[in-house]
Amino acid sequence: MDPFCGRGTTNFAARLLGLPTVAVDCNPVAVAITEAKMAETGPDQIIEECRAILSAGGSPRDVPQGEFWELAYHPQTLQDICKIREALLNNCQTPARKALRGIMLGALHGPRNKGVLSYFSNQMPRTYATKPKSAVRYWKKQNLKPPYVNLADVVSRRARRAYGIIPPAVENDVILEDSRNLARYGFSQRFDWVVTSPPYPGMRSYYPDQWLRNWILGGKDDVEYLAGQQIGRFTREEFTNGLAEVWQGISTLCRPNAKMVVRFGALPSVKCEPLDILCESLKRAHSNWKIVSIESAGTAQDGRRQVNQFNSEARQPIEEIDVVAMFLE
Ligand SMILES: C[S@@+](CC[C@H](N)C(=O)[O-])C[C@H]1O[C@@H](n2cnc3c(N)ncnc32)[C@H](O)[C@@H]1O
């Protein structure tokens, strides 16, 4: 069980080991990406689905207008994106469609690499979408026009790369939910392992950073600042209580001696002691989670951080910790 599954790394790692999992996240983008990771499908089905949607007659009903959209995407590429968006909003039930949606989310924005293009957009970071005003300012200053990107080609290449060799499917459930509500779910099995990484305290930007991907999933065609269930944006006190609720709820779903592995850290900009918060939240859960080990997990490698591409003054990441707790009933 990963109650803060994000992009589904834990669940995919479990799939590689042939283990069934449950993934939970309150962010629709995270859930869609995790569903794509768990889909049982292959490149041919995904490519066929994409071609069928693009070659069906008619134009998309809803094509966003304005300077941002004109500079972000070539008009034909934007038409194709909107066509696929509408088809997937209508029906995204099959594994091939879930995989296609994941590929769309991954290719939607990113750097304009030399040679074959692998993202649909004008120059943008891959991990987060820039806000419209600053993106427009940047493209104008650099005189960057959006290139024509053949959507079907990008999808085909990505489908072959990501789904060419995939591990056998495992039983899995991917749930869009606030993980503070988990105890209300009727799971048929109890969990032996909880492996997760909660948001860092003060982490407010999961929704606004992902506004373009959220648009693909039916959200507005502008930045949305909603963040209702994101515990990362809470004050320290609320955050600690939010985590405690998750640990408490999960303890009702675990077998005795179940283990919980939590990777946790802090934003360089937020002064706090992550280990204190985690220990306090486990204490407040009033369930028998006993810490059995605490280890350093190092820092995210600076060179790999996308944030540096647009902001050279980004602060150094701080050290993360891995805490292992055991559930004693
Ligand atoms: C650090 S990320 C997880 C990263 C993940 N391990 C991965 O591989 O991508 C934390 C996640 O917690 C989610 N989250 C925050 N508050 C939540 C809540 N109340 N319920 C469920 N998920 C929540 C965020 O949407 C985010 O995806």
The ligand as a Gaussian input file, in Angstrom:
#p B3LYP/6-31G(d) Opt

LIG

0 1
 C        6.243000      13.106000      -2.369000
 S        4.854000      12.802000      -3.377000
 C        4.923000      11.067000      -3.621000
 C        5.960000      10.704000      -4.643000
 C        5.889000       9.272000      -5.082000
 N        6.616000       8.412000      -4.179000
 C        6.373000       9.089000      -6.505000
 O        7.084000       8.157000      -6.776000
 O        6.023000       9.884000      -7.379000
 C        3.511000      13.007000      -2.268000
 C        2.129000      12.763000      -2.865000
 O        1.184000      12.873000      -1.781000
 C       -0.042000      13.301000      -2.360000
 N       -0.923000      13.787000      -1.270000
 C       -0.834000      14.908000      -0.516000
 N       -1.830000      14.971000       0.377000
 C       -2.581000      13.850000       0.215000
 C       -3.752000      13.335000       0.828000
 N       -4.348000      13.989000       1.817000
 N       -4.237000      12.151000       0.389000
 C       -3.636000      11.476000      -0.616000
 N       -2.534000      11.919000      -1.259000
 C       -2.010000      13.087000      -0.857000
 C        0.387000      14.364000      -3.361000
 O       -0.626000      14.552000      -4.341000
 C        1.673000      13.744000      -3.938000
 O        1.413000      13.033000      -5.120000

